């Protein structure tokens, strides 16, 4: 009788092991099967969510059909408490095991925001407000209040945020992004200022930043930036006015309707470099590192004038007579009221 009981126990233990092996095989097969995702999508794990809540949310979004399998797998491997909050990207072919590993690694979805070279602070604010991923905290504040939030209430915001592309995660605020762009500008400007050429007509790095913003607005051709910088630097050194259209346009603000008239050049504003001497009081746009480098490392040469050729590039001249000829060649034949920049 005892022998028979032992045999039954052995058979029972074997059956339990067999069933466990089959169940485990099914669980592993399930977590290694692709998620039902036909196109890229995201899933958001909120901070403070427990693992059972996470599984329930995945089930509610039709990503998990057998939640008990996922719970057992995670518990047996000790993974349930390792999942990190964040936004995760799901692509076709991604398995449940791979998704769980993403969540354990904190491999969250990175978003990108580009501060565009040559845009104004007003345009940057519009771009921030249109972003649906960043948390909006600044929309009710004016510019000075935004700068106060950054700890610089007296500073003019124009040009104070480096034009480049920033990575960020969902949950980051618009202020967080501005703070990063602000710090990046300071770092880039300080490094370039330390390596600047000698005898430049700037009393401070801020003046160099102002020059960089003018360069940024004058050309989108990278190789032209140092040459345009050289033109403006030589004009300042020789006591000539900069006479550059972008500063006039910036000073006009909302009055500018897309057409710069001769009368606009005679209207005195703090930014009209056809009227004022030297640089305007602040930058006129956001700048990238290349424009800063150009402002602090101008190309040497004889050029004092340049005119747009109509293809995005410019013709550079050393003498006014040559410049006037270039204006007639490239511009006056196309539009009688066109003025070149700078004029002389």
C-alpha positions as CSV (number, residue, x, y, z in Angstrom):
1,X,0.0,0.0,0.0
2,X,2.8,2.3,0.9
3,X,4.6,1.6,-2.3
4,X,1.5,2.3,-4.2
5,X,1.1,5.7,-2.5
6,X,4.7,6.6,-3.2
7,X,4.1,5.8,-6.9
8,X,1.0,7.9,-7.0
9,X,2.9,10.8,-5.4
10,X,5.7,10.4,-7.9
11,X,3.2,10.4,-10.8
12,X,1.5,13.5,-9.3
13,X,4.8,15.3,-8.9
14,X,5.7,14.5,-12.4
15,X,2.4,15.7,-13.7
16,X,2.8,19.0,-11.8
17,X,6.3,19.4,-13.2
18,X,5.0,18.6,-16.7
19,X,2.1,21.0,-16.4
20,X,4.4,23.7,-15.0
21,X,6.9,23.2,-17.9
22,X,4.0,23.4,-20.4
23,X,2.7,26.5,-18.7
24,X,6.1,28.1,-18.6
25,X,6.7,27.3,-22.3
26,X,3.4,28.9,-23.2
27,X,4.2,32.0,-21.1
28,X,7.6,32.4,-22.8
29,X,6.1,31.9,-26.2
30,X,3.5,34.6,-25.4
31,X,6.0,37.2,-24.2
32,X,8.1,36.5,-27.2
33,X,5.3,37.0,-29.7
34,X,4.9,40.4,-31.4
35,X,2.5,42.9,-30.0
36,X,-0.6,43.7,-32.0
37,X,0.9,46.9,-33.4
38,X,0.5,47.7,-37.1
39,X,2.1,51.2,-37.0
40,X,4.3,53.1,-34.5
41,X,2.5,54.2,-31.4
42,X,3.3,55.2,-27.8
43,X,2.3,54.0,-24.4
44,X,2.7,56.3,-21.3
45,X,3.6,54.9,-17.9
46,X,2.8,57.5,-15.2
47,X,5.0,58.0,-12.2
48,X,3.7,56.1,-9.2
49,X,1.8,53.4,-11.2
50,X,2.1,49.9,-9.8
51,X,2.9,46.9,-12.0
52,X,-0.7,45.6,-11.9
53,X,-2.0,49.0,-13.0
54,X,0.5,49.1,-15.9
55,X,-0.6,45.6,-17.0
56,X,-4.3,46.7,-16.7
57,X,-3.6,49.7,-18.9
58,X,-1.8,47.7,-21.5
59,X,-4.8,45.3,-21.5
60,X,-7.2,48.3,-21.9
61,X,-5.2,49.5,-24.9
62,X,-5.4,46.0,-26.5
63,X,-1.7,45.4,-26.2
64,X,-2.0,42.5,-23.8
65,X,-4.6,39.8,-24.2
66,X,-3.3,37.5,-21.5
67,X,-2.3,39.7,-18.6
68,X,-1.8,36.8,-16.2
69,X,1.0,35.6,-18.3
70,X,2.8,38.9,-18.1
71,X,2.2,39.2,-14.4
72,X,3.6,35.7,-13.8
73,X,6.6,36.2,-16.0
74,X,7.5,39.5,-14.4
75,X,7.0,38.2,-10.8
76,X,9.1,35.1,-11.3
77,X,11.9,37.1,-12.8
78,X,11.7,39.8,-10.2
79,X,11.0,42.5,-12.8
80,X,7.7,44.0,-11.6
81,X,9.3,46.6,-9.4
82,X,12.0,47.6,-12.0
83,X,9.7,49.3,-14.5
84,X,10.3,53.0,-14.9
85,X,7.8,55.7,-15.7
86,X,7.9,57.4,-19.1
87,X,6.7,57.4,-22.7
88,X,7.6,54.4,-24.7
89,X,7.5,53.9,-28.4
90,X,6.0,50.7,-29.8
91,X,6.9,49.6,-33.3
92,X,5.6,46.7,-35.4
93,X,7.4,43.5,-34.5
94,X,8.2,44.6,-30.9
95,X,7.6,41.7,-28.5
96,X,6.2,41.9,-25.1
97,X,9.5,40.8,-23.6
98,X,11.3,43.6,-25.5
99,X,8.7,46.2,-24.3
100,X,9.2,45.1,-20.7
101,X,12.9,45.4,-21.1
102,X,12.5,48.9,-22.6
103,X,10.5,49.9,-19.5
104,X,13.1,48.4,-17.2
105,X,15.9,50.2,-19.1
106,X,14.0,53.5,-19.1
107,X,14.4,53.6,-22.9
108,X,11.8,56.3,-23.2
109,X,10.8,58.1,-26.4
110,X,13.0,61.2,-27.1
111,X,11.3,64.2,-28.7
112,X,13.2,66.9,-30.6
113,X,12.7,70.7,-30.6
114,X,14.6,73.0,-32.9
115,X,15.3,76.6,-32.1
116,X,15.6,77.9,-35.7
117,X,18.4,80.1,-36.7
118,X,17.2,83.6,-37.5
119,X,13.9,83.4,-35.7
120,X,12.8,86.0,-33.2
121,X,11.8,85.4,-29.6
122,X,8.2,86.0,-30.5
123,X,8.4,83.3,-33.1
124,X,10.1,81.0,-30.6
125,X,7.3,81.5,-28.2
126,X,4.7,80.7,-30.9
127,X,6.7,77.5,-31.7
128,X,6.7,76.5,-28.0
129,X,3.0,77.2,-27.6
130,X,2.2,75.0,-30.6
131,X,4.1,72.1,-29.2
132,X,1.7,69.5,-27.8
133,X,4.2,67.4,-25.9
134,X,5.8,70.1,-23.7
135,X,3.9,71.1,-20.7
136,X,2.8,74.7,-21.1
137,X,3.6,77.1,-18.3
138,X,4.5,80.4,-20.0
139,X,1.6,81.2,-22.3
140,X,0.0,83.7,-19.9
141,X,3.3,85.5,-19.2
142,X,4.8,88.5,-21.1
143,X,8.4,88.4,-22.2
144,X,9.8,90.1,-19.1
145,X,7.9,87.6,-16.9
146,X,9.4,84.7,-18.9
147,X,12.9,86.1,-18.3
148,X,12.1,86.5,-14.6
149,X,11.2,82.8,-14.5
150,X,14.7,82.2,-15.9
151,X,16.2,84.4,-13.2
152,X,17.0,87.3,-15.5
153,X,14.1,89.8,-15.3
154,X,16.1,92.8,-16.6
155,X,17.5,91.0,-19.7
156,X,16.1,91.5,-23.1
157,X,15.2,88.0,-24.5
158,X,16.1,88.4,-28.1
159,X,19.0,86.3,-29.2
160,X,19.5,84.8,-25.7
161,X,18.6,81.2,-26.7
162,X,21.0,79.1,-28.8
163,X,19.6,77.9,-32.1
164,X,20.1,74.2,-32.3
165,X,18.1,71.0,-31.8
166,X,17.3,69.8,-28.3
167,X,16.2,66.4,-27.1
168,X,13.5,66.2,-24.5
169,X,11.1,63.8,-22.8
170,X,7.3,64.1,-22.4
171,X,6.6,65.8,-19.1
172,X,9.3,68.5,-19.7
173,X,8.0,72.1,-19.6
174,X,8.4,74.9,-22.0
175,X,10.4,76.7,-19.3
176,X,12.7,73.6,-18.9
177,X,13.5,73.8,-22.6
178,X,14.1,77.6,-22.6
179,X,16.4,77.1,-19.6
180,X,18.5,74.6,-21.6
181,X,18.7,76.8,-24.7
182,X,19.6,79.8,-22.5
183,X,22.5,77.9,-20.8
184,X,23.7,76.5,-24.2
185,X,23.9,80.1,-25.6
186,X,26.0,81.2,-22.7
187,X,28.3,78.2,-23.1
188,X,28.8,78.7,-26.8
189,X,29.3,82.4,-26.5
190,X,31.8,82.1,-23.7
191,X,33.9,79.5,-25.5
192,X,33.9,81.5,-28.8
193,X,34.7,84.8,-26.9
194,X,37.8,83.2,-25.3
195,X,39.1,82.2,-28.8
196,X,38.2,85.4,-30.6
197,X,40.5,87.3,-33.0
198,X,42.2,90.3,-31.6
199,X,41.2,94.0,-32.3
200,X,37.6,93.4,-32.9
201,X,35.2,96.4,-32.5
202,X,33.2,94.8,-29.7
203,X,33.3,96.0,-26.1
204,X,31.6,92.8,-24.8
205,X,30.6,89.3,-25.8
206,X,27.0,90.6,-25.9
207,X,27.9,93.0,-28.7
208,X,29.5,90.0,-30.6
209,X,26.2,88.2,-30.1
210,X,24.3,91.2,-31.6
211,X,26.6,91.1,-34.6
212,X,26.1,87.3,-34.9
213,X,22.3,87.9,-35.0
214,X,22.7,90.4,-37.9
215,X,24.9,87.9,-39.8
216,X,22.4,85.2,-39.2
217,X,19.6,87.3,-40.8
218,X,21.8,88.4,-43.7
219,X,22.6,85.0,-45.2
220,X,21.6,81.4,-45.0
221,X,24.8,80.3,-46.9
222,X,27.1,79.0,-44.3
223,X,30.4,79.8,-46.1
224,X,29.3,83.4,-46.5
225,X,29.0,84.1,-42.8
226,X,32.7,84.9,-42.1
227,X,32.9,87.2,-45.2
228,X,29.7,89.1,-44.2
229,X,31.1,89.4,-40.7
230,X,34.3,90.8,-42.2
231,X,32.3,93.4,-44.1
232,X,30.5,94.6,-41.0
233,X,33.6,94.6,-38.8
234,X,35.5,96.7,-41.3
235,X,32.6,99.1,-41.6
236,X,32.6,99.6,-37.8
237,X,36.3,99.9,-37.7
238,X,36.2,102.6,-40.4
239,X,33.4,104.5,-38.8
240,X,30.8,103.6,-41.4
241,X,27.2,102.7,-40.5
242,X,26.2,99.1,-40.9
243,X,23.2,100.0,-43.1
244,X,21.6,96.5,-43.0
245,X,18.0,95.9,-43.7
246,X,17.3,93.2,-41.0
247,X,17.9,95.7,-38.3
248,X,15.5,98.2,-39.8
249,X,12.8,95.5,-40.2
250,X,13.3,94.4,-36.6
251,X,13.0,98.0,-35.3
252,X,9.7,98.4,-37.2
253,X,8.1,95.6,-35.4
254,X,4.4,95.1,-36.4
255,X,4.7,98.1,-38.8
256,X,6.7,96.0,-41.3
257,X,4.3,94.5,-43.8
258,X,6.8,92.7,-46.1
259,X,8.0,95.7,-48.1
260,X,10.8,97.9,-47.0
261,X,10.4,101.5,-48.4
262,X,13.0,104.2,-48.6
263,X,11.0,106.2,-46.1
264,X,11.5,103.4,-43.6
265,X,15.2,103.9,-43.8
266,X,14.9,107.5,-42.7
267,X,12.7,106.6,-39.7
268,X,14.8,106.7,-36.5
269,X,14.5,103.7,-34.3
270,X,17.1,102.3,-31.9
271,X,17.6,99.5,-34.4
272,X,17.8,101.4,-37.7
273,X,21.5,101.0,-38.7
274,X,21.0,103.4,-41.6
275,X,20.5,106.1,-38.9
276,X,22.3,105.0,-35.8
277,X,26.0,104.6,-35.4
278,X,27.5,101.2,-34.5
279,X,25.4,98.2,-33.4
280,X,21.8,98.1,-32.4
281,X,21.1,97.8,-28.6
282,X,20.3,94.1,-28.6
283,X,20.4,91.1,-30.9
284,X,17.6,90.9,-33.5
285,X,17.3,87.1,-33.7
286,X,18.3,83.7,-32.4
287,X,21.7,82.5,-33.6
288,X,23.6,79.3,-34.0
289,X,27.2,78.5,-33.1
290,X,28.4,79.2,-36.7
291,X,27.1,82.8,-36.7
292,X,28.8,83.4,-33.3
293,X,32.1,81.9,-34.6
294,X,31.8,84.2,-37.7
295,X,31.2,87.3,-35.7
296,X,34.3,86.6,-33.6
297,X,36.4,85.4,-36.5
298,X,35.7,87.6,-39.5
299,X,37.2,86.9,-42.9
300,X,39.9,89.3,-43.8
301,X,39.7,91.1,-47.1
302,X,39.0,94.4,-48.8
303,X,35.2,94.0,-49.1
304,X,33.0,96.8,-47.7
305,X,29.7,96.1,-49.6
306,X,27.6,93.2,-50.6
307,X,24.4,92.7,-52.5
308,X,22.0,89.7,-52.9
309,X,22.3,87.9,-56.2
310,X,18.9,86.4,-56.1
311,X,20.0,82.8,-55.6
312,X,20.6,83.0,-51.8
313,X,24.2,84.1,-52.2
314,X,25.8,87.6,-52.4
315,X,28.2,89.6,-54.5
316,X,30.9,91.3,-52.5
317,X,32.6,94.5,-53.5
318,X,35.5,96.5,-52.2
319,X,34.6,99.8,-53.8
320,X,31.3,101.7,-54.0
321,X,31.5,102.0,-57.8
322,X,31.8,98.2,-58.1
323,X,29.0,97.8,-55.6
324,X,26.6,100.1,-57.5
325,X,27.3,98.1,-60.7
326,X,26.5,94.9,-58.9
327,X,23.2,96.4,-57.6
328,X,22.2,97.3,-61.2
329,X,23.2,93.9,-62.4
330,X,21.5,91.8,-59.7
331,X,18.7,93.9,-58.3
332,X,17.6,97.1,-60.1
333,X,16.6,95.3,-63.2
334,X,14.3,93.2,-61.2
335,X,12.7,95.8,-58.9
336,X,13.2,99.5,-59.1
337,X,12.7,100.2,-55.5
338,X,15.2,97.7,-54.3
339,X,18.1,98.8,-52.2
340,X,21.2,96.7,-51.5
341,X,22.4,96.0,-48.0
342,X,24.6,97.6,-46.9
343,X,24.4,100.6,-49.2
344,X,27.5,102.6,-48.3
